[in-house]
Amino acid sequence: MIYNFALSERIDSWKNKGEYVSYFKQQNDLTKLKEKYPEYKWVYSKVLQYILRTLDADYRSFFSLFKKGDKNARSPKFKGKKYFTTMVYNQSGFKLKDGYIFLSHKYNKTPQKFKIPDKFKFNKVYQVSVFKKGDKFYISISYDKKVKDYVNNNKYQAFDLGIMKHTGVNLDGKFIEFENK
C-alpha cells in the first residue's frame, strides 16, 4: 500500500536523519517505486499522487495541531491490510462516453467501466472517486452542474414553522396546516 510505504519513509527519515520528507520528493520517487514493485504500474499515476497528497495533508494537520499545543494531536498511522484507500481520479484518468464512465488503466484487459444512471447529466466532471463502504464499492463524481436561470412566475408562498403547527399559504389564498410531531 503506497500510503504505508510513504509513511514508513517519512518516519525512518525523521528518526534516522532528523529530516522531513516532502510530498514532492515522494512524488518524484514514484517512478523508482513502480520499478521496484511493478504492481503499482497498474494504478493510474494521479491516483498514487493523490494518496501522497492525503498523507502530506495528514502530516500538516498533525503538526499544526501539535504546535498549537493540542494534547489530542496524533501523527498519521499505518493502514491495515484490509483498508481500502479511496482512489481519486482528479482532472484526468477517466472519460465519459455513451452513459458510462471509464477509468484509466494500462494492463488490465477488462475495461473498467461503470454505468451512469440516465437521470445524471454532467456539464464538466472534475473528479471521480472510488471508495469502499462495508462490502460494497461506490463511485463519487464531482461535477459542474448547469443551473437554470431563475424565472419569476409571480407565484409566492409563505410558511410559518410554528412550535405546535406548521402553516402555509399561497398567493391564491389556499391554506395548508399540519401538526408538528
C-alpha positions as a printed NumPy array, in Angstrom:
array([[  0.   ,   0.   ,   0.   ],
       [  1.506,   3.299,  -1.157],
       [  0.27 ,   5.188,   1.915],
       [  2.2  ,   2.846,   4.225],
       [  5.358,   2.99 ,   2.068],
       [  5.332,   6.777,   2.128],
       [  4.551,   6.916,   5.851],
       [  7.388,   4.489,   6.613],
       [  9.811,   6.603,   4.567],
       [  8.813,   9.733,   6.487],
       [  9.127,   8.051,   9.885],
       [ 12.512,   6.47 ,   9.052],
       [ 13.905,   9.729,   7.675],
       [ 12.842,  11.638,  10.786],
       [ 14.179,   9.024,  13.223],
       [ 17.491,   8.377,  11.424],
       [ 18.365,  11.787,   9.953],
       [ 16.041,  14.259,  11.626],
       [ 14.869,  15.286,   8.146],
       [ 11.369,  15.865,   6.834],
       [ 10.44 ,  14.101,   3.572],
       [  8.356,  16.35 ,   1.331],
       [  5.425,  15.427,  -0.866],
       [  7.423,  16.476,  -3.945],
       [ 10.292,  14.107,  -3.141],
       [  7.887,  11.214,  -2.675],
       [  6.017,  12.104,  -5.863],
       [  9.282,  12.156,  -7.825],
       [ 10.235,   8.77 ,  -6.326],
       [  7.057,   7.099,  -7.635],
       [  8.86 ,   6.029, -10.825],
       [ 11.514,   4.161,  -8.817],
       [  8.832,   2.605,  -6.627],
       [  6.972,   1.348,  -9.711],
       [ 10.189,  -0.246, -10.995],
       [ 10.767,  -1.994,  -7.671],
       [  7.1  ,  -3.002,  -7.259],
       [  5.603,  -3.499, -10.771],
       [  2.068,  -3.972,  -9.394],
       [  1.934,  -0.203,  -8.826],
       [  2.153,   0.285, -12.599],
       [ -1.435,  -0.955, -12.719],
       [ -2.603,   2.09 , -10.776],
       [ -3.031,   5.398, -12.585],
       [ -0.252,   7.83 , -11.543],
       [ -2.62 ,  10.626, -10.489],
       [ -4.297,   8.216,  -8.052],
       [ -0.955,   7.459,  -6.385],
       [ -0.086,  11.164,  -6.281],
       [ -3.414,  11.924,  -4.599],
       [ -2.707,   9.303,  -1.911],
       [  0.651,  11.001,  -1.251],
       [ -1.131,  14.372,  -1.037],
       [ -3.529,  12.881,   1.512],
       [ -0.627,  11.685,   3.667],
       [  1.037,  15.095,   3.349],
       [ -2.198,  16.817,   4.424],
       [ -2.479,  14.405,   7.378],
       [  1.039,  15.348,   8.478],
       [  0.434,  19.075,   8.041],
       [ -2.729,  18.818,  10.135],
       [ -0.894,  16.879,  12.846],
       [  1.993,  19.376,  13.024],
       [ -0.4  ,  22.326,  13.068],
       [ -2.358,  20.876,  15.991],
       [  0.845,  19.84 ,  17.78 ],
       [  2.323,  23.358,  17.507],
       [ -0.876,  24.803,  18.969],
       [ -0.43 ,  22.542,  21.996],
       [ -3.328,  20.21 ,  21.236],
       [ -2.91 ,  17.224,  23.56 ],
       [ -5.067,  15.045,  21.291],
       [ -2.89 ,  15.567,  18.185],
       [ -1.93 ,  12.177,  16.742],
       [  0.523,  11.54 ,  13.929],
       [ -0.696,   9.551,  10.903],
       [ -0.824,   5.791,  11.48 ],
       [ -0.258,   2.797,   9.217],
       [ -3.31 ,   1.364,   7.453],
       [ -4.224,  -2.313,   7.907],
       [ -4.134,  -4.809,   5.043],
       [ -7.936,  -4.779,   4.786],
       [ -8.039,  -0.987,   4.469],
       [ -9.131,   0.265,   1.036],
       [ -7.63 ,   3.615,   0.117],
       [-10.053,   5.832,  -1.757],
       [ -8.868,   6.067,  -5.349],
       [ -9.241,   9.628,  -6.608],
       [ -9.018,  10.421, -10.312],
       [ -8.723,  14.186, -10.426],
       [ -8.622,  16.149, -13.693],
       [ -7.781,  13.085, -15.809],
       [ -7.69 ,   9.306, -15.774],
       [-11.343,   8.919, -16.664],
       [-13.656,   9.598, -19.565],
       [-17.398,   9.741, -20.058],
       [-18.887,   8.09 , -23.129],
       [-22.331,   6.764, -24.039],
       [-23.679,   6.816, -20.474],
       [-20.623,   5.128, -18.984],
       [-17.604,   6.32 , -17.051],
       [-14.313,   4.63 , -17.948],
       [-11.369,   4.587, -15.538],
       [ -7.835,   4.635, -16.893],
       [ -5.561,   1.625, -16.577],
       [ -2.716,   0.18 , -18.636],
       [ -2.511,  -3.523, -18.022],
       [ -5.972,  -4.853, -17.309],
       [ -7.682,  -6.16 , -20.452],
       [-11.104,  -5.913, -18.821],
       [-12.484,  -2.386, -19.258],
       [-13.177,  -0.589, -16.011],
       [-16.48 ,   0.954, -16.974],
       [-19.453,   1.849, -14.88 ],
       [-22.988,   2.715, -15.978],
       [-24.148,   6.197, -15.056],
       [-27.887,   6.443, -14.344],
       [-29.737,   8.323, -17.086],
       [-31.02 ,  10.961, -14.669],
       [-27.495,  12.4  , -14.316],
       [-26.35 ,  14.91 , -16.905],
       [-22.852,  16.275, -16.417],
       [-21.607,  19.542, -17.832],
       [-17.972,  19.108, -16.753],
       [-16.573,  16.389, -14.476],
       [-13.7  ,  17.441, -12.21 ],
       [-13.035,  14.35 , -10.146],
       [-14.05 ,  10.717,  -9.803],
       [-13.514,   8.813,  -6.541],
       [-13.818,   5.077,  -5.963],
       [-14.378,   4.17 ,  -2.325],
       [-15.474,   1.214,  -0.259],
       [-18.22 ,   1.259,   2.351],
       [-18.843,  -2.052,   4.06 ],
       [-18.567,  -4.765,   1.424],
       [-19.594,  -2.536,  -1.485],
       [-17.687,  -0.186,  -3.76 ],
       [-19.072,   3.184,  -4.81 ],
       [-18.176,   5.915,  -7.258],
       [-18.478,   9.575,  -6.352],
       [-18.464,  12.102,  -9.197],
       [-17.672,  15.79 ,  -8.644],
       [-19.04 ,  17.844, -11.493],
       [-20.168,  21.267, -12.57 ],
       [-23.944,  21.356, -12.628],
       [-25.586,  23.706, -15.043],
       [-28.057,  25.751, -13.027],
       [-31.153,  27.   , -14.787],
       [-31.693,  30.738, -14.712],
       [-34.346,  31.893, -12.262],
       [-37.684,  32.656, -13.881],
       [-40.169,  34.645, -11.809],
       [-43.637,  33.128, -12.264],
       [-45.224,  35.612,  -9.818],
       [-46.479,  32.778,  -7.609],
       [-45.465,  33.081,  -3.98 ],
       [-45.895,  31.   ,  -0.86 ],
       [-45.298,  31.675,   2.803],
       [-44.702,  29.219,   5.633],
       [-44.861,  29.596,   9.394],
       [-42.839,  26.876,  11.107],
       [-44.545,  27.11 ,  14.471],
       [-43.878,  25.002,  17.531],
       [-47.228,  23.201,  17.529],
       [-48.291,  23.528,  13.878],
       [-46.774,  24.328,  10.503],
       [-48.894,  26.592,   8.344],
       [-48.545,  27.55 ,   4.71 ],
       [-50.443,  29.868,   2.403],
       [-50.006,  30.625,  -1.283],
       [-50.896,  33.682,  -3.38 ],
       [-54.297,  32.197,  -4.23 ],
       [-55.203,  32.105,  -0.522],
       [-55.018,  28.325,  -0.202],
       [-54.01 ,  27.295,   3.342],
       [-52.305,  24.141,   4.475],
       [-51.783,  23.269,   8.104],
       [-50.311,  20.231,   9.809],
       [-49.216,  19.39 ,  13.3  ],
       [-45.565,  19.304,  14.212],
       [-44.883,  15.838,  15.615]])
